[in-house]
Amino acid sequence: ADLFDVEVAGADALFFVNVHYFIDDPGRLARWAYAALRPGGRLCFGGGSVASLERHPFADERFCRHSVDRLFEALARAGFEAVTATLAQHEVRTFDDGTELEVDLVVFQATRPA
């Protein structure tokens, strides 16, 4: 099922991770989230930065690479307030095969006005 086929209304909060990689239009995602939340509801989502995705061997052409600025702007245009984007994690991970990969996590938070 497509995310946008899911009807949600009046939610206190929405939380998702790595969803924005698979949405061509971040504005559409922001508008959907805004409509799903009750007034005063909170949105929190996160994922790797564009730079982090560029380093991942699995992040092929199916992954949309939206900059922090583009996502921030989409949230603001949808009507969200108190929009923040925070670099919550930045580290080098070592996998079982010895491969090292630099990764990060950017967390976005926003509030639908009351």
C-alpha positions in Angstrom: 0.0 0.0 0.0 1.1 3.5 -0.7 1.6 5.7 2.4 -0.7 8.4 1.0 -3.5 5.8 0.8 -3.5 5.5 4.6 -6.1 7.8 6.0 -5.1 9.3 9.4 -6.8 12.2 11.1 -6.4 13.7 14.5 -3.2 11.9 15.5 -1.3 13.3 18.5 2.0 12.4 16.9 3.6 10.8 13.9 7.1 9.2 13.9 8.9 7.6 11.0 12.4 6.7 10.0 13.9 6.5 6.5 10.5 7.0 4.8 11.5 10.2 3.0 14.0 8.3 0.9 11.1 6.7 -1.0 9.0 9.8 -1.5 9.7 11.9 -4.7 8.0 15.0 -3.4 8.8 16.0 0.2 6.1 18.6 0.1 3.5 15.9 -0.5 4.8 14.0 2.6 4.7 17.2 4.7 1.2 18.0 3.6 0.0 14.4 4.3 1.6 14.6 7.8 0.1 18.0 8.5 -3.4 16.7 7.6 -2.9 13.6 9.7 -2.1 15.5 12.9 -4.5 17.2 15.2 -3.9 20.9 15.9 -0.9 20.9 18.3 0.2 17.5 17.1 3.9 16.7 16.7 5.9 15.2 13.8 9.3 13.5 14.3 11.2 11.7 11.5 14.7 11.0 10.7 17.2 9.5 8.3 20.7 9.8 6.9 21.8 13.0 5.2 22.5 13.2 1.4 26.2 12.8 2.1 25.6 9.7 4.2 23.4 8.2 1.5 26.1 8.8 -1.1 28.4 6.6 0.9 26.0 3.7 1.3 26.4 1.0 -1.3 22.8 -0.1 -1.1 21.4 3.5 -1.7 20.9 3.1 -5.4 18.8 5.3 -7.8 15.6 4.2 -6.0 16.6 6.4 -3.1 15.5 10.1 -3.2 18.2 12.4 -1.9 16.5 15.4 -0.3 18.7 17.9 1.4 18.1 19.1 4.9 17.1 22.5 3.6 14.6 21.0 1.1 12.9 18.9 3.8 12.9 21.9 6.2 11.3 24.1 3.6 8.7 21.5 2.8 7.6 21.3 6.4 7.4 25.1 6.7 5.4 25.4 3.5 3.0 22.8 4.7 2.2 25.0 7.7 4.4 23.4 10.5 5.9 25.6 13.2 8.9 25.1 15.5 10.6 23.1 12.7 14.1 21.8 13.7 16.6 19.6 12.1 19.3 18.2 14.4 22.3 16.0 13.6 21.6 13.4 16.2 24.3 10.9 15.3 27.5 10.8 13.3 29.8 7.8 13.5 31.8 5.2 11.7 30.3 1.7 11.8 32.2 -1.5 11.3 30.3 -4.4 9.8 31.0 -8.1 10.3 33.0 -8.3 7.1 35.3 -5.5 8.3 33.8 -2.8 6.1 33.7 0.6 7.7 31.0 3.1 6.7 30.5 6.7 7.9 26.9 7.2 8.8 24.8 10.0 10.3 21.2 10.6 11.4 19.3 13.8 11.0 16.2 14.2 13.1 13.4 16.6 12.1 10.8 17.8 14.6 7.8 20.0 13.9 4.5 21.0 15.4 1.1 21.6 13.7 -0.1 24.9 15.1 -2.9 24.6 17.8 
